[in-house]
Amino acid sequence: MNAEKNIVIVGGGFAGTTLAQALEKRLPAPYRVVLVSDESFTTFNPMLAEVVGASVFPEQVIVPIRQMLRHSRFIMATVQDIDYERRVVHGVTLAGPRAIAFEHLIFAFGTRANLDLVPGMAQHALPLKLVGDAMFIRNQVLRRLACIELESDPAVRRRLGHFVVIGGGFSGVEVAGELADYIHNVRHYYKLVRGEELAVTILQDASRLLLEMPDELGLMAAKRMTERGIDVRLGARAARVDGEGVTLESGEFIAAASVICTIGTKPNPLVERLAARMSLPTRRGRIETGADMGVRGMPCLWAIGDCALVENAATGQPSPPTAQHAVAQAKHLAGNLLRHLEGQDTRPFSYVARGVMATIGHMKGVAQIRGVRLTGLPAWLLWRAFYLARIPTPGRKLRIFVEWSWSMFFPTDITHLRFTRSNEADDANRDASATATLAGGLSRSDRDPMPDVPRSVAQPPDAVRDVSVRT
């Protein structure tokens, strides 16, 4: 591989895959695209809330990267280091360490969930950043409902049935709406659970929801959610999270067994390492670029997506970390790279957003597209259409469209999916027996068999996930 003239892209999210697709159609020989990602698929993160609510299946929000690329080389690897002087990327693959030479290197990976913003959140809150997070939360909901049926203390039953979402941005609003619909739709399967024992609360430290949207749509979203029984708490800042619930800055305590965190991101550890080792320019944890998305002072390095601080010439402000801007940056950078290879001047990034969309529950949404505002089912259908357009092949598009249409008219799935292997089944039974024995000497509250969340789920080890590829 060292003899090849590689355009190496690190990150397999929207930014990375869009750039690879754009370049492979136009890149002149002997250049070729090599996309490096620690996952073999791209995740449509904005739809993770719908996975939580079982509106879609997990495999419907991911797309295999190999299926998206026609001519590019894909390498599944975790990037450990960059040797800028030698123009080499060092990564760990399934076959061991590998060195990948590059002529140009593009950083296109995402950020991590930051659970350190509120004391106790890292230990007791559930993040929503990965497909695994969404499935864990869905299973948590089903386990809580099952636990309520086995509990006799009214206060404990209400705490188990209370789900608190911290954050009133896109992710917070979407997951709160999906949770409310989900517990409403599946409650009748749990005969001993009463409707008044279930509640969803969303905490927003601002005067309205969805600050990224026009005021009218943010207010409309809050109104629609309140009408559906969701407790929308505006101007409410979480001060502490523990195993019993959330304490607000006002001193009020909200009892809840499940707390979902949708606020805060932190830089990828790779950015921090490169900033220290090779003086990669960063600001607020993002890689600083010039107007053409080239890394400042470092020829042959470029950055796009969530990890990059790219100024938008159309607004004079840094581009927000959204999928829409990541895709636009990728398409623009493809043109700039081709101009650079041909010895032409590159162009500054300039993009005017087409609009904003958000779901607020199953078959409910709010949107503004080119000045036109939509709410309810039309906004939700538009949201689904946007994602469907991103699916790479006609066959996959058709299959997902049929599955989505089918699910609109049939009961919600309540499968508590676990991946226990045969050699683990006996160990699981022994653990359950030990837990039952231990519970004899514990209080009712302590006997809750559902732990808040293993720390490994809340904070994946940096050594395992050095490059987050989502944008």
C-alpha positions as CSV (number, residue, x, y, z in Angstrom):
1,M,0.0,0.0,0.0
2,N,3.0,2.4,0.5
3,A,3.4,2.8,-3.3
4,E,-0.2,4.0,-3.8
5,K,-1.2,7.7,-3.8
6,N,-3.9,7.5,-1.2
7,I,-6.4,10.1,-0.2
8,V,-7.1,8.7,3.3
9,I,-10.4,9.6,5.1
10,V,-10.6,8.9,8.8
11,G,-14.2,8.5,9.9
12,G,-17.2,6.6,8.4
13,G,-20.0,8.9,9.3
14,F,-22.0,11.2,7.0
15,A,-19.0,13.5,6.3
16,G,-16.5,10.7,5.6
17,T,-18.8,8.5,3.4
18,T,-20.2,11.4,1.5
19,L,-16.6,12.6,0.7
20,A,-15.5,9.2,-0.4
21,Q,-18.5,8.8,-2.7
22,A,-17.9,12.2,-4.2
23,L,-14.2,11.7,-4.8
24,E,-14.3,8.1,-6.2
25,K,-16.4,9.3,-9.1
26,R,-13.9,12.1,-10.1
27,L,-10.5,11.3,-8.7
28,P,-7.8,11.0,-11.4
29,A,-5.3,8.1,-11.5
30,P,-3.1,7.2,-9.7
31,Y,-5.0,8.6,-6.7
32,R,-7.5,6.4,-4.9
33,V,-9.7,6.8,-1.8
34,V,-9.0,4.8,1.4
35,L,-11.7,5.2,4.1
36,V,-10.7,4.1,7.6
37,S,-13.3,3.6,10.3
38,D,-13.5,1.5,13.5
39,E,-17.0,0.5,12.5
40,S,-18.2,-1.2,9.4
41,F,-21.3,0.9,9.1
42,T,-22.6,4.4,9.1
43,T,-25.2,5.3,11.8
44,F,-28.0,7.8,11.2
45,N,-27.7,9.2,14.7
46,P,-30.8,11.5,14.4
47,M,-33.0,8.3,14.2
48,L,-31.6,6.7,17.4
49,A,-34.6,8.1,19.3
50,E,-36.9,6.1,17.0
51,V,-34.9,2.9,17.9
52,V,-35.5,3.7,21.5
53,G,-39.3,3.8,20.8
54,A,-39.2,0.7,18.6
55,S,-40.5,2.8,15.7
56,V,-37.7,1.4,13.7
57,F,-35.4,-1.6,14.1
58,P,-31.7,-1.0,14.8
59,E,-30.5,-2.3,11.4
60,Q,-32.7,0.3,9.7
61,V,-30.6,3.2,11.1
62,I,-27.3,1.8,9.9
63,V,-25.8,1.3,6.5
64,P,-22.8,-0.9,5.7
65,I,-19.9,1.3,4.5
66,R,-18.8,-1.3,1.9
67,Q,-22.2,-1.1,0.3
68,M,-21.9,2.7,0.0
69,L,-18.6,2.6,-1.8
70,R,-18.0,1.4,-5.3
71,H,-14.3,1.9,-6.0
72,S,-12.8,3.1,-2.7
73,R,-10.8,0.9,-0.4
74,F,-12.4,0.4,3.1
75,I,-10.3,-0.6,6.1
76,M,-11.9,-1.3,9.4
77,A,-9.3,0.0,11.9
78,T,-8.9,2.1,15.0
79,V,-6.6,5.0,14.4
80,Q,-3.9,5.3,17.0
81,D,-1.5,7.9,15.7
82,I,-0.5,10.0,12.7
83,D,3.1,10.4,11.5
84,Y,2.8,13.7,9.6
85,E,6.4,13.9,8.5
86,R,6.3,10.5,6.9
87,R,2.7,10.9,5.8
88,V,1.5,7.6,7.5
89,V,-1.6,6.7,9.5
90,H,-1.0,4.1,12.2
91,G,-4.1,2.0,13.1
92,V,-5.1,-1.3,14.6
93,T,-7.0,-3.6,12.3
94,L,-8.6,-7.1,12.8
95,A,-5.3,-8.5,11.5
96,G,-3.1,-6.4,13.8
97,P,-1.3,-3.0,13.5
98,R,-1.1,-1.5,10.0
99,A,0.6,1.6,8.5
100,I,-1.4,3.4,5.7
101,A,0.5,5.9,3.6
102,F,-1.3,9.1,2.4
103,E,-0.9,12.0,0.0
104,H,-3.8,13.8,1.7
105,L,-5.5,13.0,5.0
106,I,-9.0,14.1,5.9
107,F,-10.3,14.0,9.5
108,A,-14.0,13.3,9.4
109,F,-14.8,11.6,12.7
110,G,-17.3,12.7,15.3
111,T,-17.3,13.6,19.0
112,R,-18.1,11.7,22.2
113,A,-20.9,12.0,24.8
114,N,-19.7,14.2,27.7
115,L,-21.3,12.8,30.9
116,D,-19.2,15.0,33.3
117,L,-21.3,18.1,32.9
118,V,-23.5,17.2,35.9
119,P,-22.3,15.4,39.0
120,G,-23.4,11.8,39.1
121,M,-24.5,11.8,35.4
122,A,-21.6,9.5,34.3
123,Q,-22.6,6.9,37.0
124,H,-26.3,7.1,36.8
125,A,-27.5,8.5,33.4
126,L,-27.9,6.7,30.1
127,P,-26.3,8.4,27.1
128,L,-27.8,8.3,23.6
129,K,-24.9,8.5,21.2
130,L,-24.6,5.0,19.7
131,V,-27.0,2.2,18.4
132,G,-26.0,0.2,21.5
133,D,-27.2,3.1,23.7
134,A,-30.6,3.2,22.0
135,M,-31.1,-0.6,22.5
136,F,-29.9,-0.4,26.1
137,I,-32.5,2.3,26.8
138,R,-35.3,0.4,25.1
139,N,-34.5,-2.7,27.1
140,Q,-34.3,-0.5,30.3
141,V,-37.9,0.7,29.6
142,L,-39.2,-2.9,29.2
143,R,-37.3,-4.0,32.4
144,R,-38.7,-1.1,34.4
145,L,-42.3,-2.0,33.3
146,A,-41.7,-5.7,34.3
147,C,-40.2,-4.6,37.6
148,I,-43.3,-2.4,38.4
149,E,-45.5,-5.5,38.1
150,L,-43.5,-7.2,40.8
151,E,-43.3,-4.2,43.2
152,S,-46.0,-3.4,45.8
153,D,-44.7,-0.1,47.2
154,P,-46.6,2.7,45.4
155,A,-43.6,5.2,45.8
156,V,-41.2,2.7,44.3
157,R,-43.6,1.9,41.5
158,R,-43.9,5.6,40.5
159,R,-40.1,6.0,40.7
160,L,-39.6,3.0,38.4
161,G,-42.1,4.3,35.9
162,H,-40.6,7.8,35.7
163,F,-38.3,8.6,32.8
164,V,-36.4,11.9,32.9
165,V,-34.6,13.3,29.8
166,I,-32.0,16.0,30.4
167,G,-31.7,18.3,27.4
168,G,-34.4,20.0,25.2
169,G,-32.5,20.0,22.0
170,F,-33.1,17.8,19.0
171,S,-32.1,14.5,20.7
172,G,-33.9,15.3,23.9
173,V,-37.2,16.3,22.3
174,E,-37.1,13.3,20.0
175,V,-36.3,10.7,22.7
176,A,-38.9,12.1,25.1
177,G,-41.5,12.0,22.5
178,E,-40.7,8.5,21.5
179,L,-40.6,7.3,25.1
180,A,-44.0,8.7,25.8
181,D,-45.5,7.0,22.8
182,Y,-43.7,3.8,23.5
183,I,-44.8,3.3,27.1
184,H,-48.3,4.3,26.1
185,N,-48.4,1.7,23.3
186,V,-46.9,-1.2,25.3
187,R,-48.5,-0.7,28.7
188,H,-51.5,-2.9,27.9
189,Y,-49.1,-5.9,27.7
190,Y,-48.2,-5.3,31.4
191,K,-51.6,-5.9,33.0
192,L,-50.6,-4.8,36.5
193,V,-49.1,-1.4,35.5
194,R,-51.4,1.6,35.7
195,G,-51.2,4.6,33.4
196,E,-50.8,7.1,36.2
197,E,-47.6,5.2,37.3
198,L,-45.8,6.1,34.1
199,A,-44.4,9.5,33.3
200,V,-41.9,11.2,31.0
201,T,-40.2,14.5,32.0
202,I,-37.9,16.6,29.9
203,L,-35.6,19.2,31.5
204,Q,-34.5,22.2,29.5
205,D,-32.2,24.9,30.8
206,A,-33.7,27.6,28.6
207,S,-37.0,29.4,28.0
208,R,-38.1,27.1,25.2
209,L,-37.3,23.8,23.5
210,L,-35.4,23.4,20.2
211,L,-33.3,26.5,20.3
212,E,-31.9,25.6,16.9
213,M,-35.4,26.1,15.4
214,P,-37.5,29.2,15.0
215,D,-39.3,30.3,18.2
216,E,-42.7,29.3,16.8
217,L,-41.7,25.7,16.2
218,G,-40.0,25.4,19.6
219,L,-43.2,26.6,21.3
220,M,-45.3,24.4,19.1
221,A,-43.2,21.3,20.0
222,A,-43.6,22.1,23.8
223,K,-47.4,22.5,23.4
224,R,-47.8,19.2,21.5
225,M,-45.7,17.3,24.0
226,T,-47.5,18.8,26.9
227,E,-50.9,17.8,25.4
228,R,-49.6,14.2,25.2
229,G,-48.8,14.1,28.9
230,I,-45.1,14.9,28.8
231,D,-44.0,17.1,31.7
232,V,-42.0,19.9,29.9
233,R,-39.8,21.7,32.5
234,L,-38.4,24.9,31.0
235,G,-35.7,26.9,32.9
236,A,-34.8,23.7,34.8
237,R,-31.1,22.9,35.2
238,A,-30.0,19.5,36.6
239,A,-27.6,20.0,39.5
240,R,-27.0,16.3,40.4
241,V,-28.0,12.8,39.3
242,D,-28.1,9.8,41.6
243,G,-29.7,6.4,41.7
244,E,-32.9,7.8,43.0
245,G,-33.4,10.6,40.5
246,V,-32.4,14.2,39.6
247,T,-31.9,17.2,41.9
248,L,-32.5,20.6,40.2
249,E,-30.5,23.8,41.0
250,S,-33.7,25.1,42.6
251,G,-33.4,22.3,45.2
252,E,-36.3,20.4,43.9
253,F,-35.9,16.6,43.7
254,I,-37.4,14.5,40.9
255,A,-37.7,10.8,41.8
256,A,-36.9,8.7,38.7
257,A,-35.2,5.3,38.2
258,S,-34.2,6.1,34.6
259,V,-32.4,9.3,33.5
260,I,-31.4,9.8,29.9
261,C,-28.7,12.3,29.0
262,T,-28.7,14.1,25.6
263,I,-26.6,17.1,26.5
264,G,-22.9,17.7,26.1
265,T,-20.1,16.4,23.8
266,K,-16.4,16.2,24.2
267,P,-13.5,16.0,21.8
268,N,-12.4,12.6,20.4
269,P,-9.3,11.4,22.4
270,L,-7.5,11.2,19.0
271,V,-7.8,15.0,18.6
272,E,-6.3,15.6,22.0
273,R,-3.4,13.2,21.4
274,L,-2.6,14.7,18.0
275,A,-2.8,18.3,19.3
276,A,-0.2,17.4,21.9
277,R,2.0,15.3,19.7
278,M,2.1,17.1,16.3
279,S,0.7,20.6,17.3
280,L,-2.6,20.0,15.5
281,P,-4.4,23.4,15.9
282,T,-7.6,23.1,17.9
283,R,-10.1,25.4,19.5
284,R,-12.8,24.2,21.9
285,G,-11.8,20.7,21.1
286,R,-12.3,21.0,17.4
287,I,-9.7,21.1,14.6
288,E,-9.2,24.6,13.3
289,T,-9.4,24.9,9.5
290,G,-9.0,27.6,6.9
291,A,-11.9,28.8,4.8
292,D,-11.3,25.9,2.4
293,M,-11.3,23.3,5.2
294,G,-7.5,22.7,5.1
295,V,-6.0,22.4,8.6
296,R,-4.2,25.6,9.4
297,G,-0.5,25.5,8.8
298,M,-0.4,21.8,7.9
299,P,-0.5,21.2,4.2
300,C,-2.1,17.9,3.0
301,L,-4.4,17.8,6.1
302,W,-8.1,18.6,6.0
303,A,-11.0,18.4,8.4
304,I,-14.8,18.3,8.1
305,G,-17.8,17.2,10.2
306,D,-18.2,17.4,14.0
307,C,-14.4,17.3,14.7
308,A,-13.7,20.4,12.6
309,L,-14.2,24.1,13.3
310,V,-15.2,25.2,9.8
311,E,-16.3,28.8,9.3
312,N,-19.3,29.2,7.0
313,A,-18.7,32.1,4.6
314,A,-22.5,32.4,4.1
315,T,-23.0,33.2,7.8
316,G,-19.6,34.3,9.1
317,Q,-20.0,31.8,11.9
318,P,-18.6,28.3,12.6
319,S,-20.7,25.6,11.0
320,P,-23.0,23.8,13.5
321,P,-22.3,20.0,14.1
322,T,-25.3,18.7,12.1
323,A,-25.6,16.0,9.4
324,Q,-26.8,18.6,6.9
325,H,-23.6,20.7,7.2
326,A,-21.4,17.6,7.3
327,V,-22.7,16.5,4.0
328,A,-22.4,20.0,2.5
329,Q,-18.8,20.2,3.8
330,A,-17.9,16.8,2.3
331,K,-19.2,17.8,-1.2
332,H,-17.4,21.1,-1.1
333,L,-14.1,19.5,0.1
334,A,-14.3,17.0,-2.8
335,G,-14.2,19.9,-5.2
336,N,-11.4,21.6,-3.3
337,L,-9.3,18.5,-3.3
338,L,-9.7,18.1,-7.0
339,R,-8.8,21.7,-7.6
340,H,-5.7,21.4,-5.4
341,L,-4.5,18.3,-7.3
342,E,-4.9,20.2,-10.6
343,G,-3.0,23.2,-9.2
344,Q,-6.1,25.5,-9.0
345,D,-7.2,27.8,-6.2
346,T,-9.5,26.3,-3.6
347,R,-12.8,27.9,-2.6
348,P,-14.1,28.9,0.9
349,F,-16.9,26.8,2.3
350,S,-20.3,28.6,2.0
351,Y,-23.6,27.0,2.6
352,V,-27.2,28.1,3.4
353,A,-29.1,25.5,5.3
354,R,-32.2,24.3,3.6
355,G,-34.2,23.9,6.8
356,V,-34.5,22.0,10.1
357,M,-36.5,19.0,11.1
358,A,-37.3,17.2,14.3
359,T,-39.5,14.3,15.4
360,I,-41.5,14.7,18.6
361,G,-42.9,11.2,18.7
362,H,-44.1,8.4,16.4
363,M,-45.6,9.9,13.3
364,K,-45.3,13.4,14.8
365,G,-42.8,16.1,13.9
366,V,-42.0,19.8,13.3
367,A,-40.0,21.2,10.4
368,Q,-39.1,24.4,8.5
369,I,-38.0,23.9,4.9
370,R,-37.1,27.0,2.8
371,G,-39.3,29.1,5.0
372,V,-42.3,26.7,5.0
373,R,-43.3,25.4,8.4
374,L,-44.8,22.0,8.9
375,T,-46.1,20.1,12.0
376,G,-47.5,16.7,12.7
377,L,-47.6,13.9,10.2
378,P,-46.4,15.9,7.2
379,A,-43.2,17.0,9.0
380,W,-42.6,13.4,10.2
381,L,-43.0,12.0,6.7
382,L,-40.6,14.6,5.3
383,W,-38.1,13.5,8.0
384,R,-38.4,9.9,7.0
385,A,-38.1,10.8,3.3
386,F,-34.8,12.6,4.0
387,Y,-33.3,9.5,5.6
388,L,-34.6,7.2,2.9
389,A,-32.8,9.3,0.3
390,R,-29.5,8.6,2.1
391,I,-29.9,4.8,1.7
392,P,-27.3,3.6,-0.9
393,T,-29.1,1.0,-3.1
394,P,-32.6,0.8,-4.6
395,G,-33.1,-2.7,-3.1
396,R,-32.2,-1.5,0.4
397,K,-34.4,1.6,0.0
398,L,-37.4,-0.6,-1.0
399,R,-36.9,-3.1,1.8
400,I,-36.7,-0.3,4.5
401,F,-39.7,1.5,2.9
402,V,-41.8,-1.6,3.1
403,E,-40.7,-2.4,6.7
404,W,-41.5,1.2,7.8
405,S,-44.9,1.2,6.1
406,W,-45.7,-2.2,7.7
407,S,-44.8,-1.0,11.1
408,M,-47.1,2.0,10.9
409,F,-50.2,-0.3,11.0
410,F,-49.2,-3.0,13.5
411,P,-48.4,-3.2,17.2
412,T,-45.1,-1.9,18.6
413,D,-42.4,-4.5,19.3
414,I,-41.8,-5.3,23.0
415,T,-39.0,-7.8,22.5
416,H,-36.3,-7.5,25.3
417,L,-33.4,-8.5,23.1
418,R,-30.3,-9.9,24.8
419,F,-27.3,-11.5,23.2
420,T,-26.5,-14.3,25.6
421,R,-24.3,-17.0,24.1
422,S,-24.7,-20.7,25.0
423,N,-21.5,-20.7,27.1
424,E,-22.8,-17.7,29.0
425,A,-26.3,-19.0,29.9
426,D,-25.2,-21.1,32.9
427,D,-23.2,-18.2,34.3
428,A,-26.2,-15.9,33.9
429,N,-28.4,-18.4,35.9
430,R,-25.8,-18.6,38.6
431,D,-25.6,-14.8,38.8
432,A,-29.4,-14.6,39.1
433,S,-29.4,-17.1,41.9
434,A,-26.8,-15.2,43.8
435,T,-28.7,-12.0,43.3
436,A,-31.9,-13.6,44.6
437,T,-30.0,-14.9,47.7
438,L,-28.5,-11.5,48.4
439,A,-31.8,-9.7,48.0
440,G,-33.1,-11.4,51.2
441,G,-31.2,-8.9,53.3
442,L,-31.8,-5.8,51.3
443,S,-34.5,-3.1,51.2
444,R,-37.1,-3.0,48.5
445,S,-35.4,-0.1,46.8
446,D,-32.0,-1.9,46.8
447,R,-33.6,-5.0,45.4
448,D,-34.4,-3.3,42.1
449,P,-32.7,-5.8,39.7
450,M,-32.1,-3.1,37.2
451,P,-28.7,-1.4,37.7
452,D,-28.6,2.2,36.4
453,V,-26.0,1.5,33.7
454,P,-22.6,-0.3,33.7
455,R,-19.8,2.3,33.5
456,S,-18.5,0.6,30.4
457,V,-21.8,1.5,28.7
458,A,-21.7,5.1,29.8
459,Q,-18.1,5.7,29.0
460,P,-16.5,3.3,26.5
461,P,-12.8,2.9,27.1
462,D,-10.7,5.2,24.9
463,A,-8.4,2.3,24.0
464,V,-11.4,0.5,22.5
465,R,-13.0,3.4,20.6
466,D,-10.3,5.9,19.6
467,V,-12.2,7.2,16.6
468,S,-15.9,7.9,16.8
469,V,-17.1,8.0,13.2
470,R,-20.5,9.6,13.7
471,T,-21.4,13.0,12.5
